[in-house]
Every structure is written in C-alpha cells, then in structure tokens.
Amino acid sequence: MANKKADKPTKITPEVIKGMKNYMIAGLTLKDACELLDIGTTTTWRDYERKNPNMRRKRKGWQGIMPIADQIINRKDISTTVWYLERADHLEDKNARNKFTRAQAKKYRIEAELAEKQNLQVDNATNATVAKMKDLSLEELRALAKMAQGNEDK
C-alpha cells in the first residue's frame, strides 16, 4: 500500500514562497500569511521548513525587515538607518569577495585541467619516443648519442 503523503503534491510552490515573502515583509503573522495563501500553518508550511531549514532562516529574515523599515521611514531613526546602511555595505562587500573567490577557484580549476592535458601530451610524446627507440639498433643509438654530445658542445 502506497504512502498517501508521498503521492500528494506539495502546496509550497515558488508562487507560494514569493507570497510568503511579501506577507512577512508586510508584517503579517505566519498564521495570517498561511491563511491568505490557503496553506496550513502548523502542517504544510512548518513541515516544509523542517525539510528546508534554509527557508526558516529566510522567513525569519523577511519578518525582521518590517520593524527596521518602520524605524527608518516612520520614526526617522538615524542610528537604525546608519546600522542598516553599514550592514548592507558589509553584505555587498562580502558578496563581492565571494564572487572574486569563486572566480579565482574557477581559474585555478581551468589551469589544473590545462596542466593535466599538457602532462598527458608530454607522456604520449615520451611513450612514442621510447617506442621508436626500442626499434633502434645499438649502432643507431650510439650515433644518436654522439649527435647529442655534439649539440651539447655548441
């Protein structure tokens, strides 16, 4: 007998997540937002958050935006404005450093792949040379050695 929960499609779609974000930023409670989105608060959304812990952190962040916005816009709180701008600047700087680090890592991966290909080419050339030298007679090898010594003298 199949598990009915496994067969049931999730109600949490990208549209529902976008709606949740908008309602949380607007200052609604989780219960009110779930009712407006026609999903169950304690079952559907909380189960989704348990399976996706990152989503809970995001929702908590969305809920924190409204009080900050209220202090900045309505109360004209300078200290909150400064804090928010410094935080935004810090996040922007952190994102830029992360992008730079990812770009460097990509560059190093490409350089490593290139070095591996070059090593393979050298190995193939060496193997081909060794294979050709196996077919040479002792006299031919001595002649090559003399030619090599002549080149070293120059």
Beta strands, then each sheet from edge to edge (+ up, - down):
end
